[in-house]
Structure formats: structure tokens, C-alpha cells
Amino acid sequence: QVQLVESGGGLVQAGGSLRLSCAASGITFRINTMGWYRQVPGKQRELVATITNGGSTNYANSVKGRFTISTDNAKNTVYLQMNSLKPEDTAVYYCNSRNLFSGNVYWGQGTQVTVSS
């Protein structure tokens, strides 16, 4: 059974930092691409960042240079370090995994990030 459990969200002032964590169980990062997505009410869920099993990363243009995705394979945890936060970063952030062979996709329950101006 696959579980992705996010934590680390909260309220922060503009210019501040947060680190999101996603503890994964039932999957191995060796055969999964991991990612972070975000969604605001009334809008589609959008990609924030992904990291492949080989460590290659990809970022949305809006977060490049401010956010960093990383994994700790020993802890089976993926992180999103968010610096220089802006009010437009306010959203529910979701952890995502995609199996490279089966294509199976899993989502966490989401964690709220609110950036005040």
C-alpha cells in the first residue's frame, strides 16, 4: 500500500522560507519520479518541481532559483525547500510519485502553504 504523507506547511511572511517533507511508504525512489505540485481554489493543479530516480530536477519557471527539490533515500523522504516566498506561492502543496515502469501515480493529501504580504 502506497502512502505519501506531507508535512511542513504553514503561514509565513513574504520573503520567508519553509521546508516541506513527504514521507513515502510502499514505493522505492529507485523506480519512481517524485514531484511537488500545488493548487489554489478554482485553478488546475500545477507542477512545482520533479526529481527523477537519477537525481535530475525540473522546476516551474515561477519557482526557479527559489525552490529546491531533494530526496533522502535512506529515509524515503522527498523535500521541497522554499525560499524567498511570495504571496502568489500560497496554495495547497501535494506530493506525487510516478512509477517509471507501471506508470502508476500516487498523491499525498496535501499541505497548506500561506504566504502573507
FENQUIWO-V379610 format. One record per pair of residues at least 4 apart in sequence whose ideal C-beta (glycine too) atoms are under 6 Angstrom apart, sorted by the first residue. I is the first residue (numbers start at 1). J is the second residue. D is the distance in whole Angstrom. If there is no record, write none. Layout:
# FENQUIWO-V379610
<<I/J/D> <I/J/D>>
This chain:
# FENQUIWO-V379610
<<1/26/5> <2/26/4> <2/27/5> <2/106/5> <3/25/5> <3/26/6> <4/22/6> <4/24/5> <4/95/5> <4/106/6> <4/108/4> <5/23/5> <6/22/5> <6/95/5> <6/108/5> <6/111/4> <7/21/5> <8/19/5> <8/20/4> <8/21/5> <9/111/3> <9/112/5> <9/113/5> <11/114/5> <12/16/4> <12/18/6> <12/85/6> <12/115/6> <13/116/5> <14/86/6> <14/87/6> <14/115/6> <14/117/5> <16/85/5> <17/83/5> <18/82/5> <19/79/6> <19/81/5> <20/80/4> <20/93/6> <21/77/6> <21/79/6> <22/78/5> <22/95/3> <22/108/6> <23/77/5> <24/76/5> <27/32/5> <27/97/5> <29/71/6> <29/73/5> <30/53/5> <31/100/5> <32/97/5> <32/99/6> <33/50/6> <33/52/5> <33/98/5> <34/51/5> <34/78/4> <34/97/6> <35/50/4> <35/96/4> <36/48/4> <36/49/5> <36/80/5> <36/93/6> <37/45/5> <37/47/6> <37/48/6> <37/94/5> <37/96/6> <38/48/5> <38/91/4> <38/93/5> <39/45/4> <39/91/6> <39/92/5> <40/91/5> <47/60/6> <48/60/6> <48/63/6> <49/59/5> <49/67/6> <49/69/4> <50/58/5> <51/57/5> <51/69/5> <51/71/6> <52/56/5> <57/69/6> <59/63/5> <59/64/5> <63/67/4> <66/83/5> <66/84/5> <67/82/5> <68/81/4> <69/80/6> <70/79/5> <71/78/5> <72/77/5> <85/89/5> <85/115/5> <87/115/5> <87/117/5> <89/115/5> <90/114/5> <90/115/5> <92/110/4> <92/112/5> <93/111/5> <93/113/5> <94/107/6> <94/108/6> <94/110/5> <95/108/4> <96/107/6> <97/106/5> <98/105/5> <99/104/4>>
